[in-house]
């Protein structure tokens, strides 16, 4: 996740993270914690140092959210945000004993990255600071236009959905498709 917020003006913004030296220190402390004996004083000191670094990162994220939401509420009359189900995106993937989850480790990293961006909290603060001016729409491409689209449906018009993925077709297949006579409801060439 490179950027947390992209504005229609072209501005990009992300919450403050740990500095590189702080990140290295956190990694060293976590390794030290893994080697420390349970119940020891060294383990307690290491846990406290890790908690201080994590709190610093959280403070920077909250500060960024407050400043960004205040700025957006003051500058824009209508604020459109992507309608993301952050709670669902960060829900546990462990599963149950009968049906264990798949790729739990990979999903845990993704969930940490989503939560580190602070999307849910930013939208909440925007709704509090700009009541009635925040609109939630579904697709990032359609936010500026203000069009809401369903997950797989079109906007109701004759045009195809902009959310459709590009079809990859071999050049020989393109020639074959173009030579066929088109039938009603069937495209004679691949859609890009």
C-alpha positions as CSV (number, residue, x, y, z in Angstrom):
1,X,0.0,0.0,0.0
2,X,2.0,2.9,-1.3
3,X,-0.6,5.8,-0.7
4,X,-3.4,5.9,1.7
5,X,-5.3,9.0,0.3
6,X,-5.3,10.2,-3.3
7,X,-7.3,13.4,-3.9
8,X,-9.0,14.5,-7.1
9,X,-6.5,17.5,-7.1
10,X,-3.7,15.0,-7.6
11,X,-2.4,15.3,-4.0
12,X,-1.2,12.1,-2.4
13,X,-0.9,11.5,1.4
14,X,-0.1,8.7,3.8
15,X,0.1,8.4,7.6
16,X,3.4,8.8,9.3
17,X,5.2,5.5,9.9
18,X,8.2,4.6,11.9
19,X,11.4,6.0,10.6
20,X,13.9,3.5,9.1
21,X,16.1,3.5,12.3
22,X,13.0,3.0,14.5
23,X,11.9,0.1,12.2
24,X,15.3,-1.5,12.6
25,X,15.2,-1.0,16.4
26,X,11.7,-2.6,16.5
27,X,12.9,-5.6,14.6
28,X,15.9,-6.0,16.9
29,X,13.6,-5.7,20.0
30,X,11.2,-8.3,18.6
31,X,14.0,-10.7,18.0
32,X,15.3,-10.1,21.5
33,X,11.8,-10.7,22.9
34,X,11.6,-14.0,21.1
35,X,14.9,-15.1,22.9
36,X,14.0,-13.7,26.3
37,X,12.9,-16.1,29.0
38,X,9.2,-15.9,30.0
39,X,8.7,-13.9,33.2
40,X,12.2,-12.4,33.2
41,X,12.9,-8.7,33.8
42,X,14.6,-8.4,30.4
43,X,11.5,-9.7,28.7
44,X,9.4,-7.0,30.5
45,X,11.8,-4.2,29.5
46,X,11.8,-5.4,25.9
47,X,8.0,-5.6,25.8
48,X,7.8,-2.0,27.2
49,X,10.2,-0.7,24.6
50,X,8.2,-2.4,21.8
51,X,5.0,-0.9,23.2
52,X,6.6,2.6,23.2
53,X,7.6,2.3,19.5
54,X,4.1,0.9,18.5
55,X,2.4,3.8,20.5
56,X,4.6,6.3,18.7
57,X,3.5,4.9,15.3
58,X,-0.1,5.0,16.4
59,X,0.2,8.6,17.6
60,X,1.6,9.6,14.2
61,X,-1.2,7.9,12.4
62,X,-3.9,9.6,14.6
63,X,-2.2,12.9,14.1
64,X,-2.2,12.4,10.3
65,X,-5.9,11.4,10.4
66,X,-6.9,14.5,12.4
67,X,-4.9,16.9,10.2
68,X,-6.0,15.3,7.0
69,X,-9.7,15.2,7.9
70,X,-9.7,18.8,9.1
71,X,-8.0,19.9,5.9
72,X,-10.4,18.0,3.7
73,X,-13.5,19.2,5.6
74,X,-12.3,22.8,5.3
75,X,-11.4,22.7,1.6
76,X,-14.1,20.6,-0.1
77,X,-17.8,21.0,-0.2
78,X,-18.5,17.4,-1.2
79,X,-16.2,14.6,-0.1
80,X,-16.5,11.3,-1.9
81,X,-14.8,8.3,-0.4
82,X,-14.6,4.7,-1.5
83,X,-17.1,2.5,0.3
84,X,-14.7,0.0,1.8
85,X,-15.7,-2.7,4.3
86,X,-12.6,-2.3,6.4
87,X,-14.0,-4.5,9.2
88,X,-14.7,-7.3,6.7
89,X,-11.3,-6.8,5.1
90,X,-9.5,-7.2,8.4
91,X,-11.6,-10.0,9.9
92,X,-9.8,-13.1,11.0
93,X,-9.0,-15.7,8.4
94,X,-8.1,-18.5,10.8
95,X,-11.4,-20.3,10.2
96,X,-12.5,-23.2,12.5
97,X,-11.2,-26.6,13.4
98,X,-13.5,-28.2,10.8
99,X,-12.8,-25.7,8.1
100,X,-9.4,-24.1,8.7
101,X,-8.5,-20.9,6.9
102,X,-6.1,-20.7,3.9
103,X,-3.1,-18.4,3.5
104,X,-3.6,-17.1,7.0
105,X,0.0,-15.6,7.3
106,X,-0.3,-13.7,4.0
107,X,-3.7,-12.4,5.0
108,X,-2.4,-11.3,8.4
109,X,0.3,-9.1,6.7
110,X,-2.3,-7.6,4.4
111,X,-4.6,-6.9,7.3
112,X,-1.8,-5.2,9.2
113,X,-1.1,-3.0,6.2
114,X,-4.8,-2.0,5.8
115,X,-5.0,-1.1,9.5
116,X,-1.8,0.9,9.3
117,X,-3.3,3.1,6.6
118,X,-6.2,4.2,8.9
119,X,-8.9,4.2,6.2
120,X,-11.8,3.4,8.6
121,X,-10.8,6.0,11.2
122,X,-10.2,8.7,8.5
123,X,-13.7,8.2,7.1
124,X,-15.3,8.3,10.5
125,X,-13.5,11.6,11.4
126,X,-14.5,13.0,8.0
127,X,-18.2,12.2,8.7
128,X,-17.9,13.8,12.1
129,X,-16.2,17.0,10.8
130,X,-18.2,17.4,7.6
131,X,-21.7,16.0,8.5
132,X,-23.8,15.4,5.4
133,X,-21.0,16.2,3.0
134,X,-19.4,12.8,2.9
135,X,-20.7,10.4,0.2
136,X,-19.6,6.8,0.0
137,X,-19.3,5.3,-3.6
138,X,-18.0,1.9,-4.6
139,X,-15.3,2.2,-7.2
140,X,-12.2,4.4,-7.0
141,X,-12.4,5.2,-10.8
142,X,-16.0,6.5,-10.3
143,X,-15.4,8.6,-7.1
144,X,-14.6,11.9,-9.0
145,X,-17.6,11.4,-11.2
146,X,-19.9,10.5,-8.3
147,X,-21.2,7.4,-9.9
148,X,-21.8,4.4,-7.7
149,X,-21.6,1.0,-9.3
150,X,-22.3,-2.4,-7.9
151,X,-19.6,-5.0,-7.5
152,X,-20.2,-6.6,-10.9
153,X,-23.0,-4.6,-12.4
154,X,-23.1,-1.7,-14.8
155,X,-24.4,1.8,-14.0
156,X,-27.7,1.1,-15.7
157,X,-26.8,2.5,-19.2
158,X,-25.8,0.7,-22.4
159,X,-22.1,1.1,-21.7
160,X,-20.0,-1.7,-20.2
161,X,-18.8,-1.5,-16.7
162,X,-15.4,0.2,-16.2
163,X,-14.6,-2.4,-13.6
164,X,-14.3,-5.2,-16.1
165,X,-10.8,-6.6,-16.4
166,X,-9.0,-6.5,-19.7
167,X,-9.2,-9.7,-21.7
168,X,-5.8,-11.1,-22.8
169,X,-6.2,-12.8,-26.2
170,X,-3.5,-14.3,-28.4
171,X,-3.0,-12.4,-31.8
172,X,-4.0,-15.6,-33.7
173,X,-7.3,-15.7,-31.7
174,X,-7.9,-12.0,-32.5
175,X,-7.7,-12.8,-36.3
176,X,-10.0,-15.7,-35.8
177,X,-12.6,-13.7,-33.8
178,X,-12.5,-10.8,-36.4
179,X,-13.1,-13.2,-39.3
180,X,-16.3,-14.7,-37.7
181,X,-19.6,-13.1,-38.5
182,X,-21.0,-11.3,-35.4
183,X,-24.2,-12.5,-33.9
184,X,-26.6,-10.4,-31.8
185,X,-25.4,-10.1,-28.3
186,X,-21.9,-11.4,-29.2
187,X,-18.9,-9.2,-29.8
188,X,-16.9,-9.9,-33.0
189,X,-13.6,-8.7,-31.5
190,X,-12.2,-8.8,-28.0
191,X,-13.1,-5.9,-25.7
192,X,-10.2,-3.8,-24.4
